[in-house]
Amino acid sequence: MKSIIRDFIGGLTTKRFSVVETEKYVKGVMGERYYELGGYSVFHAAMTELIAEHHVKPVGKAMFGFPSLHAKYAVIPRTEAPEKSEFYALHWALSLKSYYHNAALWEQDRRYIHAISAFLHDRSLHPTVITANERSLKLFHDEKWLVQKGKPVLQRLGITLSDLHCEETNEPFFYLSWDPTPKNALIVENKDTFHTCKGWIGEHRALFGIPFEAVIYGEGDKIHRSFAFAREVWPSCTDDIVFYYIGDLDPKGIWIYDKLASEYPFLLRPFVPMYQKMLEMREAVPNESSRRLAKPPVKAPLLQYLSTDERSAIERLFSQGLRIPQEAISKEELITWHCKHPTYFKDTRSE
């Protein structure tokens, strides 16, 4: 129970804390085990030990519970260098040189280091590789700590998630695939256009003269976090797939593509025919959310796939505070264009 209290104290943003809130946190973490182990009497003993060890000190005169505790406590900062004897008890694989002369950093990371050390000592008892969030919850009572905050600590200690028998998972995306080994896949930024494209491609297997075997819902800039999931979906052919991207014609839509193209080694291209059709539609709307980005960067990777006239048209659009949502391309427009240019839409792979 004492380690859970220290977890609570370590997460505080202020030096002072309430014993009522502390007990509430412990109950939330332990559930029924809090009462099975003795409830408040064990909580009182743990707080008393922390006082004796000079981790916390009572504040004010108000008392709480029986046996009594002070209603308020304050964290005692450590100003002296950490005791080397404490280091000797830690697992040999941990690199502790960052903490030898930095008491503040040691105190900040101390509870995590002890938890990691304890796991390493008993690592053979936990051979199964689980997710990083699952391991984080078991070690630190915080499922987000390892991925969101813990990486600098692991780096200082010279260990990896693998040493903790866990792995970071890729955020999934929603997709439809008509072939287990697609050659072309279309990433669509917005939900409605995704449904329009998947319906059309499901029926015709091509769009604007390009055959597609898969359609991915990018969900705005979430695709930056989820695109790596493609290696799990198509492990045998990911590097051979040509990924086409279509988003809104606005600064954010261009930024989403450019960032994606810079971060991932996959073959990524903008879906130029659809961007060209969006410009032809001229269904521009006010771009209030991105008005401060009135002009796209001249060397934006996406724009390099378009003609000089098309780039100029986009710059004029942005300078006027306008944007073209990809929803301008509806199923109605696709049907109209298909009737006028049937060969432009058909699947040419078998020819």
VEXDORO-671009 format. One record per residue: x, y, z of N, C-alpha, C in turn. Coordinates in steps of 0.05 Angstrom, whole numbers, plus 5000, padded with zeros to 4 digits. Example, Ala and Ser with C-alpha at 12.3 -4.5 7.8 and 13.67 -1.06 7.14 Angstrom:
SITE  n.xx  n.yy  n.zz  ca.xx  ca.yy  ca.zz  c.xx  c.yy  c.zz
SITE  5264  4886  5156   5246   4910   5156  5264  4934  5156
SITE  5257  4955  5142   5273   4979   5143  5258  5001  5157
***
This chain:
SITE  n.xx  n.yy  n.zz  ca.xx  ca.yy  ca.zz  c.xx  c.yy  c.zz
SITE  5017  4976  5000   5000   5000   5000  5017  5025  5000
SITE  5040  5023  5013   5058   5047   5014  5067  5055  4987
SITE  5073  5036  4969   5082   5042   4942  5060  5057  4926
SITE  5035  5049  4931   5013   5063   4918  5010  5092  4927
SITE  5014  5096  4953   5013   5123   4964  5036  5139  4952
SITE  5059  5127  4949   5081   5142   4937  5076  5148  4907
SITE  5062  5130  4894   5054   5136   4866  5037  5161  4865
SITE  5018  5162  4884   5000   5186   4886  5016  5211  4891
SITE  5034  5209  4910   5050   5233   4918  5068  5241  4894
SITE  5079  5221  4880   5097   5228   4858  5083  5241  4835
SITE  5057  5237  4833   5042   5250   4811  5031  5277  4817
SITE  5036  5287  4841   5026   5313   4849  5040  5336  4835
SITE  5025  5357  4830   5037   5381   4818  5042  5403  4840
SITE  5033  5397  4864   5038   5415   4887  5051  5400  4909
SITE  5064  5413  4928   5077   5400   4950  5058  5389  4971
SITE  5035  5403  4975   5016   5395   4995  4994  5377  4984
SITE  4984  5359  5001   4963   5341   4992  4945  5334  5015
SITE  4921  5325  5008   4900   5318   5028  4901  5288  5033
SITE  4900  5280  5059   4900   5252   5066  4874  5239  5056
SITE  4852  5254  5055   4827   5243   5045  4829  5235  5015
SITE  4841  5253  4999   4845   5248   4971  4865  5225  4967
SITE  4885  5223  4985   4904   5202   4983  4891  5175  4987
SITE  4875  5173  5009   4861   5147   5014  4842  5141  4992
SITE  4828  5161  4981   4810   5156   4958  4825  5144  4934
SITE  4849  5154  4929   4865   5144   4907  4873  5115  4912
SITE  4881  5109  4936   4889   5082   4943  4866  5062  4940
SITE  4842  5071  4949   4819   5054   4946  4812  5049  4917
SITE  4815  5069  4901   4810   5067   4872  4829  5047  4859
SITE  4854  5047  4867   4874   5028   4855  4870  5000  4866
SITE  4865  4997  4891   4864   4970   4904  4837  4957  4903
SITE  4815  4973  4902   4789   4961   4902  4783  4946  4928
SITE  4772  4923  4925   4765   4907   4949  4789  4898  4965
SITE  4813  4896  4952   4837   4888   4966  4844  4908  4988
SITE  4835  4933  4986   4841   4953   5007  4829  4943  5033
SITE  4805  4934  5033   4792   4925   5058  4801  4897  5066
SITE  4808  4880  5046   4817   4853   5053  4844  4854  5068
SITE  4861  4874  5061   4887   4877   5074  4886  4892  5100
SITE  4863  4902  5107   4862   4916   5133  4851  4944  5132
SITE  4846  4955  5108   4833   4981   5105  4849  5004  5117
SITE  4835  5021  5132   4846   5045   5142  4870  5041  5160
SITE  4869  5019  5176   4891   5015   5195  4917  5010  5180
SITE  4916  4996  5157   4941   4991   5141  4949  5017  5127
SITE  4929  5032  5118   4934   5058   5106  4948  5077  5126
SITE  4938  5077  5151   4951   5093   5172  4980  5085  5177
SITE  4985  5058  5177   5012   5049   5182  5030  5057  5159
SITE  5020  5056  5134   5037   5064   5111  5044  5093  5112
SITE  5024  5110  5119   5029   5139   5121  5049  5144  5144
SITE  5047  5130  5166   5065   5133   5188  5094  5126  5180
SITE  5097  5105  5164   5124   5098   5154  5135  5119  5136
SITE  5119  5131  5119   5128   5152   5101  5137  5176  5117
SITE  5123  5182  5139   5132   5204   5157  5159  5197  5170
SITE  5161  5173  5180   5186   5164   5193  5210  5164  5174
SITE  5204  5159  5148   5225   5158   5128  5231  5186  5116
SITE  5218  5206  5127   5222   5234   5118  5214  5239  5089
SITE  5194  5225  5080   5184   5230   5053  5162  5252  5054
SITE  5147  5252  5076   5125   5272   5079  5126  5282  5108
SITE  5113  5305  5112   5110   5316   5139  5082  5327  5142
SITE  5071  5326  5167   5044   5336   5172  5044  5367  5170
SITE  5021  5377  5162   5017   5406   5160  4992  5414  5175
SITE  4993  5435  5192   4970   5444   5206  4963  5427  5230
SITE  4940  5433  5242   4931   5419   5266  4907  5401  5262
SITE  4893  5405  5240   4869   5389   5235  4876  5359  5233
SITE  4859  5342  5245   4864   5314   5246  4842  5299  5231
SITE  4848  5274  5224   4829   5258   5208  4831  5229  5217
SITE  4807  5215  5220   4806   5187   5225  4815  5178  5252
SITE  4814  5151  5256   4823   5139   5282  4834  5111  5275
SITE  4860  5106  5282   4879   5125   5294  4883  5149  5276
SITE  4889  5171  5288   4888   5197   5273  4912  5202  5256
SITE  4907  5216  5234   4927   5227   5216  4921  5257  5213
SITE  4941  5272  5204   4935   5300   5198  4919  5301  5172
SITE  4903  5321  5170   4886   5324   5146  4903  5332  5122
SITE  4925  5346  5127   4942   5355   5105  4971  5347  5110
SITE  4985  5341  5088   5014   5334   5089  5029  5349  5067
SITE  5055  5351  5070   5071   5363   5050  5094  5344  5043
SITE  5101  5344  5017   5124   5327   5008  5150  5340  5017
SITE  5168  5324  5027   5195   5335   5035  5214  5331  5012
SITE  5223  5353  5000   5242   5350   4977  5269  5340  4987
SITE  5282  5324  4970   5309   5314   4977  5330  5332  4965
SITE  5347  5342  4982   5367   5360   4973  5395  5348  4972
SITE  5398  5325  4985   5424   5312   4987  5426  5291  4964
SITE  5450  5284  4958   5455   5264   4938  5444  5237  4948
SITE  5433  5222  4929   5421   5196   4938  5442  5177  4949
SITE  5434  5161  4968   5452   5142   4980  5460  5120  4960
SITE  5486  5116  4957   5495   5096   4938  5486  5068  4946
SITE  5482  5064  4973   5474   5037   4982  5447  5030  4970
SITE  5430  5049  4964   5404   5044   4952  5408  5034  4923
SITE  5428  5045  4910   5434   5037   4883  5443  5008  4881
SITE  5458  4999  4902   5469   4972   4901  5448  4951  4901
SITE  5424  4957  4911   5403   4937   4913  5387  4935  4886
SITE  5392  4954  4868   5377   4954   4843  5390  4934  4823
SITE  5374  4927  4803   5383   4907   4784  5408  4916  4769
SITE  5426  4898  4764   5452   4904   4752  5449  4916  4724
SITE  5427  4910  4710   5425   4919   4682  5418  4949  4680
SITE  5411  4962  4702   5403   4990   4701  5428  5008  4702
SITE  5429  5027  4683   5450   5047   4683  5441  5071  4701
SITE  5456  5076  4722   5447   5096   4741  5465  5121  4742
SITE  5483  5124  4722   5502   5146   4723  5488  5174  4721
SITE  5464  5175  4709   5449   5200   4708  5440  5210  4735
SITE  5440  5192  4755   5429   5199   4781  5449  5203  4803
SITE  5475  5196  4797   5495   5197   4818  5497  5224  4832
SITE  5495  5246  4816   5499   5273   4827  5475  5290  4821
SITE  5452  5278  4818   5428   5293   4812  5405  5283  4830
SITE  5404  5293  4854   5384   5284   4874  5356  5290  4865
SITE  5352  5313  4852   5325   5320   4843  5314  5300  4822
SITE  5332  5293  4803   5324   5275   4782  5319  5247  4794
SITE  5336  5239  4813   5332   5213   4827  5306  5212  4841
SITE  5299  5233  4855   5274   5233   4870  5250  5233  4851
SITE  5253  5246  4829   5232   5246   4809  5227  5218  4797
SITE  5248  5203  4792   5246   5177   4778  5247  5153  4797
SITE  5252  5158  4822   5259   5137   4841  5238  5114  4842
SITE  5213  5121  4845   5192   5100   4847  5190  5083  4822
SITE  5194  5096  4799   5193   5081   4774  5217  5063  4771
SITE  5240  5072  4780   5264   5056   4778  5262  5031  4796
SITE  5252  5035  4820   5249   5012   4838  5229  4992  4826
SITE  5207  5001  4814   5188   4983   4802  5200  4968  4779
SITE  5216  4982  4762   5229   4969   4740  5250  4949  4749
SITE  5265  4957  4770   5285   4939   4781  5272  4913  4791
SITE  5250  4916  4806   5236   4893   4817  5227  4875  4795
SITE  5217  4886  4773   5208   4870   4750  5232  4855  4738
SITE  5254  4868  4734   5277   4855   4722  5287  4832  4739
SITE  5286  4835  4765   5294   4814   4783  5276  4789  4780
SITE  5251  4794  4774   5231   4772   4772  5223  4768  4743
SITE  5239  4777  4724   5231   4777   4696  5225  4749  4686
SITE  5239  4729  4696   5234   4702   4687  5207  4691  4694
SITE  5194  4705  4713   5167   4697   4721  5146  4708  4703
SITE  5154  4727  4685   5136   4740   4667  5146  4739  4638
SITE  5148  4715  4627   5160   4712   4600  5143  4722  4577
SITE  5117  4724  4582   5098   4732   4561  5102  4762  4554
SITE  5104  4767  4528   5106   4795   4518  5077  4806  4516
SITE  5072  4827  4531   5045   4840   4531  5048  4868  4520
SITE  5026  4883  4518   5027   4910   4508  5040  4929  4528
SITE  5051  4951  4518   5064   4970   4536  5044  4982  4556
SITE  5020  4987  4548   4999   4998   4566  4992  4977  4588
SITE  4991  4952  4580   4985   4931   4600  5008  4929  4621
SITE  5033  4929  4611   5056   4927   4629  5057  4952  4647
SITE  5051  4975  4636   5052   5000   4650  5032  5000  4673
SITE  5009  4990  4668   4989   4989   4690  4998  4970  4712
SITE  5010  4947  4705   5018   4928   4725  5041  4939  4742
SITE  5060  4954  4730   5083   4963   4744  5079  4990  4759
SITE  5063  5008  4747   5062   5035   4757  5033  5044  4764
SITE  5014  5026  4761   4986   5034   4765  4977  5057  4748
SITE  4989  5059  4724   4983   5080   4705  4988  5068  4677
SITE  4967  5062  4663   4971   5048   4637  4984  5066  4616
SITE  4984  5092  4619   4995   5110   4599  5025  5117  4604
SITE  5035  5111  4628   5061   5122   4635  5084  5114  4617
SITE  5086  5088  4611   5109   5079   4595  5110  5092  4568
SITE  5088  5095  4554   5087   5105   4527  5088  5136  4526
SITE  5073  5148  4545   5071   5177   4544  5092  5192  4559
SITE  5102  5181  4581   5121   5196   4598  5147  5180  4604
SITE  5146  5154  4602   5168   5138   4612  5192  5134  4594
SITE  5190  5141  4569   5213   5136   4551  5239  5150  4559
SITE  5238  5175  4568   5263   5187   4577  5276  5172  4601
SITE  5259  5161  4619   5269   5146   4642  5282  5120  4632
SITE  5269  5106  4614   5281   5082   4603  5307  5088  4589
SITE  5308  5110  4575   5333   5118   4561  5355  5123  4580
SITE  5349  5137  4602   5370   5142   4622  5379  5116  4635
SITE  5361  5097  4638   5368   5072   4651  5381  5052  4631
SITE  5380  5059  4605   5393   5041   4585  5378  5016  4580
SITE  5351  5017  4583   5335   4993   4577  5313  5000  4557
SITE  5300  4980  4546   5279   4984   4526  5253  4971  4535
SITE  5232  4975  4520   5207   4961   4525  5210  4931  4524
SITE  5228  4923  4506   5233   4894   4503  5244  4882  4529
SITE  5260  4897  4544   5271   4888   4569  5248  4884  4590
SITE  5226  4898  4586   5203   4896   4604  5183  4877  4593
SITE  5191  4862  4573   5173   4842   4560  5147  4854  4552
SITE  5149  4877  4537   5125   4889   4527  5131  4903  4501
SITE  5111  4911  4486   5115   4925   4461  5093  4946  4457
SITE  5101  4967  4443   5082   4988   4436  5065  4979  4413
SITE  5039  4984  4414   5021   4975   4393  5015  4998  4374
SITE  5010  4991  4348   5003   5011   4328  4973  5017  4331
SITE  4966  5042  4329   4938   5050   4329  4926  5040  4303
SITE  4903  5026  4304   4892   5015   4279  4877  5036  4263
SITE  4874  5031  4237   4856   5047   4220  4834  5028  4209
SITE  4812  5040  4200   4791   5025   4188  4797  5023  4158
SITE  4793  5000  4146   4799   4997   4118  4781  4975  4106
SITE  4780  4975  4079   4768   4953   4064  4788  4944  4043
SITE  4791  4918  4040   4809   4908   4020  4796  4886  4004
SITE  4799  4886  3978   4788   4866   3960  4809  4847  3950
SITE  4833  4849  3961   4855   4832   3952  4874  4829  3976
SITE  4883  4805  3983   4902   4803   4005  4929  4815  4000
SITE  4936  4819  3975   4961   4832   3968  4956  4855  3949
SITE  4945  4877  3958   4938   4899   3940  4962  4912  3928
SITE  4958  4924  3904   4979   4939   3890  4976  4969  3895
SITE  4951  4978  3896   4944   5006   3901  4924  5008  3923
SITE  4929  5027  3942   4910   5032   3964  4905  5062  3965
SITE  4880  5069  3970   4872   5097   3971  4867  5105  4000
SITE  4881  5126  4010   4876   5136   4037  4858  5161  4035
SITE  4836  5161  4049   4816   5183   4047  4814  5197  4074
SITE  4817  5223  4073   4818   5238   4099  4792  5238  4114
SITE  4770  5242  4100   4744   5246   4114  4725  5223  4111
SITE  4707  5220  4130   4689   5197   4132  4670  5194  4109
SITE  4656  5216  4101   4636   5214   4080  4649  5207  4053
SITE  4671  5219  4047   4685   5213   4022  4696  5185  4022
SITE  4705  5176  4046   4713   5148   4048  4691  5129  4040
SITE  4667  5134  4050   4644   5117   4043  4637  5119  4014
SITE  4639  5143  4002   4634   5146   3973  4655  5130  3957
SITE  4680  5133  3964   4701   5120   3949  4700  5089  3952
SITE  4696  5080  3977   4695   5050   3980  4672  5038  3965
SITE  4649  5052  3965   4626   5042   3950  4632  5041  3920
SITE  4644  5062  3910   4650   5063   3881  4671  5043  3873
SITE  4692  5042  3889   4714   5023   3882  4705  4994  3886
SITE  4688  4989  3906   4677   4963   3910  4662  4953  3886
SITE  4649  4971  3872   4633   4964   3848  4650  4964  3823
SITE  4668  4983  3820   4683   4987   3795  4712  4979  3796
SITE  4723  4975  3820   4751   4968   3825  4771  4989  3814
SITE  4761  5012  3808   4779   5034   3798  4765  5060  3802
SITE  4782  5082  3803   4771   5108   3807  4789  5128  3792
SITE  4777  5144  3774   4792   5162   3757  4815  5149  3742
SITE  4810  5125  3732   4829   5111   3716  4851  5096  3731
SITE  4850  5096  3757   4870   5082   3773  4857  5059  3788
SITE  4867  5035  3784   4855   5012   3798  4863  5012  3827
SITE  4844  5004  3844   4849   5002   3873  4839  4976  3884
SITE  4854  4965  3903   4846   4940   3916  4840  4945  3946
SITE  4845  4969  3955   4840   4974   3984  4835  5004  3988
SITE  4818  5010  4007   4812   5038   4015  4815  5040  4045
SITE  4829  5061  4054   4835   5066   4082  4822  5092  4091
SITE  4809  5092  4114   4798   5116   4126  4820  5129  4143
SITE  4830  5152  4133   4852   5166   4147  4844  5179  4173
SITE  4819  5188  4175   4808   5201   4199  4825  5225  4206
SITE  4827  5243  4187   4842   5268   4192  4871  5262  4197
SITE  4883  5277  4216   4912   5273   4221  4917  5248  4239
SITE  4897  5233  4246   4902   5208   4260  4919  5189  4244
SITE  4918  5192  4217   4933   5174   4199  4963  5175  4206
SITE  4972  5198  4217   5001   5200   4225  5008  5179  4246
SITE  4989  5173  4264   4993   5154   4285  4986  5125  4277
SITE  4969  5122  4258   4959   5096   4251  4970  5083  4226
SITE  4985  5099  4210   4994   5088   4184  5012  5064  4186
SITE  5028  5063  4208   5045   5040   4212  5030  5014  4214
SITE  5004  5016  4220   4987   4992   4222  4986  4977  4195
SITE  4993  4991  4173   4992   4978   4147  5011  4954  4145
SITE  5033  4956  4161   5052   4933   4160  5040  4909  4174
SITE  5021  4913  4192   5008   4890   4204  4986  4879  4186
SITE  4973  4897  4171   4951   4889   4154  4961  4874  4130
SITE  4983  4885  4117   4994   4872   4093  5024  4868  4098
SITE  5032  4850  4115   5060   4846   4122  5078  4837  4099
SITE  5066  4822  4080   5083   4811   4059  5087  4829  4035
SITE  5071  4851  4034   5073   4867   4010  5072  4897  4015
SITE  5074  4906  4040   5071   4934   4047  5089  4952  4030
SITE  5114  4944  4027   5133   4961   4012  5128  4961  3982
SITE  5111  4944  3973   5104   4943   3944  5079  4958  3937
SITE  5064  4966  3958   5038   4980   3953  5043  5009  3947
SITE  5029  5020  3927   5028   5049   3923  5004  5060  3938
SITE  5010  5077  3958   4989   5089   3973  4983  5117  3962
SITE  4958  5121  3953   4949   5147   3943  4933  5161  3966
SITE  4937  5187  3967   4923   5202   3989  4905  5224  3977
SITE  4881  5226  3988   4864   5248   3981  4853  5261  4006
SITE  4856  5288  4008   4845   5303   4031  4833  5329  4022
SITE  4825  5345  4041   4814   5371   4034  4835  5388  4021
SITE  4826  5406  4003   4844   5426   3992  4844  5450  4011
SITE  4859  5448  4032   4863   5469   4051  4891  5465  4064
SITE  4901  5485  4078   4928   5482   4090  4931  5457  4107
SITE  4911  5450  4123   4914   5427   4140  4914  5401  4123
SITE  4897  5400  4103   4897   5376   4086  4924  5372  4072
SITE  4936  5394  4063   4963   5392   4051  4984  5384  4071
SITE  4982  5395  4095   5001   5388   4117  4999  5359  4124
SITE  4974  5348  4126   4971   5320   4133  4986  5302  4113
SITE  4983  5308  4087   4997   5292   4067  5028  5295  4070
SITE  5037  5321  4071   5065   5326   4072  5079  5313  4096
SITE  5066  5314  4119   5078   5302   4143  5079  5272  4140
SITE  5057  5260  4129   5056   5231   4125  5078  5222  4106
SITE  5082  5237  4084   5102   5230   4064  5130  5232  4075
SITE  5134  5250  4095   5161   5253   4106  5168  5233  4128
SITE  5147  5222  4141   5152   5205   4164  5152  5175  4158
SITE  5141  5167  4136   5139   5138   4130  5154  5131  4104
SITE  5167  5108  4103   5183   5100   4080  5166  5087  4058
SITE  5139  5085  4062   5123   5073   4041  5121  5092  4017
SITE  5114  5081  3994   5110   5096   3970  5083  5110  3972
SITE  5084  5137  3974   5060   5152   3979  5058  5174  3957
SITE  5034  5177  3946   5029   5197   3925  5002  5211  3931
SITE  5000  5236  3923   4973   5248   3925  4956  5237  3902
SITE  4930  5235  3906   4912   5225   3886  4905  5248  3868
SITE  4923  5254  3849   4922   5279   3833  4895  5281  3818
SITE  4885  5261  3804   4860   5264   3789  4837  5275  3806
SITE  4836  5267  3831   4814   5276   3847  4818  5305  3857
SITE  4843  5312  3862   4849   5340   3869  4842  5358  3845
SITE  4849  5349  3821   4842   5364   3797  4812  5368  3794
SITE  4797  5347  3799   4768   5349   3798  4757  5368  3819
SITE  4769  5367  3843   4760   5386   3864  4764  5415  3855
SITE  4787  5420  3842   4791   5448   3832  4771  5455  3810
SITE  4764  5435  3793   4744   5440   3772  4716  5446  3784
SITE  4710  5434  3807   4684   5437   3819  4679  5465  3829
SITE  4700  5479  3838   4699   5506   3848  4679  5510  3870
SITE  4676  5489  3887   4657   5490   3909  4672  5499  3934
SITE  4683  5523  3933   4699   5533   3955  4681  5544  3978
SITE  4691  5541  4003   4677   5551   4026  4697  5566  4044
SITE  4687  5583  4062   4705   5598   4079  4722  5579  4096
SITE  4747  5586  4100   4766   5569   4115  4773  5583  4141
SITE  4754  5586  4159   4758   5601   4183  4779  5588  4201
SITE  4779  5562  4203   4798   5548   4221  4827  5551  4214
SITE  4833  5555  4188   4861   5556   4179  4867  5582  4165
SITE  4852  5603  4171   4856   5629   4157  4884  5640  4161
SITE  4896  5633  4184   4923   5644   4189  4944  5631  4171
SITE  4937  5608  4158   4955   5595   4139  4945  5601  4111
SITE  4944  5627  4104   4930   5635   4079  4944  5625  4054
SITE  4971  5621  4056   4986   5613   4032  5001  5587  4037
SITE  4997  5567  4020   5012   5542   4025  5041  5545  4019
SITE  5058  5530  4032   5087   5532   4025  5092  5525  3996
SITE  5108  5542  3983   5113   5538   3954  5124  5511  3948
SITE  5141  5500  3966   5154   5475   3961  5140  5451  3975
SITE  5115  5455  3983   5100   5433   3995  5101  5409  3977
SITE  5109  5385  3987   5111   5361   3970  5086  5355  3954
SITE  5062  5358  3966   5038   5352   3951  5035  5370  3926
SITE  5042  5396  3929   5038   5415   3907  5056  5409  3883
SITE  5079  5395  3888   5097   5389   3867  5086  5370  3846
SITE  5064  5356  3853   5051   5337   3835  5031  5351  3817
SITE  5026  5377  3822   5006   5392   3806  5020  5411  3787
SITE  5005  5420  3767   5016   5438   3747  5019  5466  3759
SITE  5033  5483  3745   5037   5510   3754  5011  5525  3757
SITE  4993  5521  3737   4967   5534   3738  4950  5524  3762
SITE  4952  5498  3768   4937   5487   3790  4948  5497  3817
SITE  4974  5500  3819   4986   5511   3843  4978  5540  3847
SITE  4977  5555  3826   4969   5583   3827  4940  5585  3836
SITE  4923  5567  3825   4895   5568   3833  4891  5562  3863
SITE  4907  5544  3873   4906   5537   3902  4915  5561  3919
SITE  4937  5574  3910   4947   5597   3925  4926  5620  3925
SITE  4913  5624  3902   4892   5645   3902  4869  5638  3920
SITE  4862  5612  3921   4841   5603   3938  4847  5608  3967
SITE  4872  5601  3975   4879   5604   4003  4882  5634  4011
SITE  4892  5650  3992   4895   5679   3997  4869  5693  4002
SITE  4847  5681  3991   4820   5691   3995  4807  5679  4020
SITE  4821  5663  4034   4810   5651   4059  4790  5629  4052
SITE  4794  5615  4030   4775   5594   4021  4788  5567  4021
SITE  4772  5547  4021   4781   5519   4019  4761  5503  4003
SITE  4769  5480  3993   4751   5461   3979  4751  5435  3994
SITE  4729  5429  4008   4727   5403   4021  4726  5380  4001
SITE  4736  5357  4008   4736   5335   3990  4708  5324  3985
SITE  4689  5332  4003   4662   5324   3999  4649  5336  3974
SITE  4664  5354  3960   4655   5365   3935  4651  5342  3914
SITE  4667  5321  3918   4665   5298   3899  4645  5278  3912
SITE  4620  5279  3904   4600   5261   3914  4595  5238  3894
SITE  4579  5219  3902   4572   5197   3884  4557  5208  3860
SITE  4542  5229  3863   4527   5241   3841  4547  5250  3819
SITE  4568  5264  3827   4588   5273   3808  4602  5250  3795
SITE  4608  5229  3811   4622   5206   3799  4605  5193  3778
SITE  4579  5190  3782   4561   5178   3763  4560  5195  3737
SITE  4559  5222  3741   4558   5240   3718  4583  5237  3701
SITE  4607  5237  3714   4632   5235   3699  4635  5207  3686
SITE  4625  5187  3700   4627   5160   3689  4611  5158  3664
SITE  4587  5170  3663   4571   5169   3639  4584  5184  3615
SITE  4598  5205  3621   4611   5221   3600  4637  5208  3591
SITE  4652  5195  3609   4678   5184   3603  4681  5156  3614
SITE  4666  5137  3604   4666   5110   3616  4694  5097  3616
SITE  4710  5102  3595   4736   5089   3594  4755  5101  3615
SITE  4749  5125  3623   4767   5138   3643  4764  5126  3670
SITE  4742  5112  3675   4736   5101   3701  4741  5071  3703
SITE  4743  5058  3681   4743   5029   3683  4769  5018  3693
SITE  4768  4993  3703   4792   4978   3712  4807  4968  3688
SITE  4832  4978  3685   4848   4971   3661  4869  4949  3667
SITE  4868  4936  3690   4889   4918   3698  4890  4893  3680
SITE  4867  4885  3669   4867   4860   3653  4874  4865  3624
SITE  4878  4891  3616   4884   4896   3589  4914  4894  3583
***
